[in-house]
Structures are given as structure tokens and as C-alpha cells.
Amino acid sequence: MVKKIANLPGNENSDELKRSAYFPTLVYSVQLQDAVSMNKEILAAIYEEHSRDSDGIERSNFKSLGSWHSQNNLHKNPNFQRLTDRIEIAAAEISKDLVYDPSKELKVTTMWSISNPPGSSNRAHIHPGALWSGVYYVHSPEGAGKIEFTDPRTVHLMNGASFKRKTQRKSECWTKVKVQPTAGKMLFFPSWLYHSVEPNLAEGTGRESDRVIVSFNINQVPRKK
């Protein structure tokens, strides 16, 4: 999109300064309105997985800090079908918004859960082998760690600009973005976008202080005829 910024002084025809925004990094979000009832079902399913596979696996999480990471096939579990369906409904709208090939559809190809007790976090990482990735917040007590997205451009290798003090920078000039976790919120972001999770600073003990999420990867697959 081209936006007019200003008319430049210096000649009688008043030159126009315009701005074009290229190479944007898109992040989609949705707040599910029926999250309360659905999250009770999902939490029960996650705890069932946890009891069945208490050791879990380690990816971006830190098992040494008590974090638990499920296997990556929850989208095949009937207990998570309701959530999988909602993810793919939103993904279909993303596909239309970006004018993707209509002969293909966005489908969940891997899905997992992570439970972070107080003090635990997730290291910066990306999701190879996927087109889009996302996170759904199942349980998020006050103080649970925010997700942080890092600017993927080479701006970090260049000289940084100075900005006007006590003034909000334009979003185009941000190098990091943090999103507050809220139960029922779903985020979609490009799988190549580096992201991490701050330490869970929630107070208390037991499951009520855990930060519990479901993450997923999405790819284009041929649409069934």
C-alpha cells in the first residue's frame, strides 16, 4: 500500500513524498468466544496426555525447569478435534485473505501441548517444515510469560536509528513484539519467524499457576474433491 507522507518544499509543483510498505511480517489473531467451555475439555485432554506420557519431550522448552512438552500428534487425537477444527476454520480465512491457490487448503500437520510451571520459559526458535505456525492459550494465569517475536530482517546487523524520546515508535520500526497470553486467544504467524516465551512469573503452586498452551504447524495440502 502506498501512503502519501508530505508535500516537499523547494519548488512550485510541491513534490509528494510517498511511503510503500513491502515485505511485511503478518501475525493473525482471534479470540474464541466459547473458550471457557472448550478449554475445560482441552485441559482435561492435556492432563490425560501428561499422565500417560509424564516424561514428554524437549524442544524449545526446558525440562530441567519442569516444563512438559507432549508428542506432536495431538491433532490426530479425537479429544482435540474441536480445537483442530477451529484452527482450520481460521486458517481457511487466512488462505482466502492471502489469495492462496484455491485447489489447496491449510491443514494442521502437527500439534502439541506445552505446560510451563512458574520459572520456566521457551528458548527462541522457528518451526522448520511448515508454512504457518500458531499457538492457542488454554490456561494463562496472571504473570504468565508473554510470547516475543523478533524482527527477522537484517536490521540487527546495521546501524540502529535513534528515535524521539518519550514517543511511541511506529510499528514498522519495532525490533521485538510481545503479546500477552490470554486464555482463548489464538495466534497465527509465519513458521520462519523467530519467537520465544518469557519466564512464567505467576505466583502459587500446582496446576493453577501453569502456563498451558497448544501449538501447531500448518501446511498447504491438496483440497479433497
Secondary structure, 3 states (H helix, E strand, C coil): CEEEEEEECCCCCCEEEEEECCCCCCCEEEECCCHHHHHHHHHHHHHHHHHHCCCCCCCCECHHHCCEECCCEHHHCHHHHHHHHHHHHHHHHHHHHCCCCCCEEEEEEEEEEEEECCCCCEEEECCCCCCEEEEEEEECCCCCCCEEEECCCHHHHCCCCCCCCCCCCCHHHCCEEEECCCCCEEEEEECCCCEEECCCCCCCCCHHHCEEEEEEEEEEEECCC
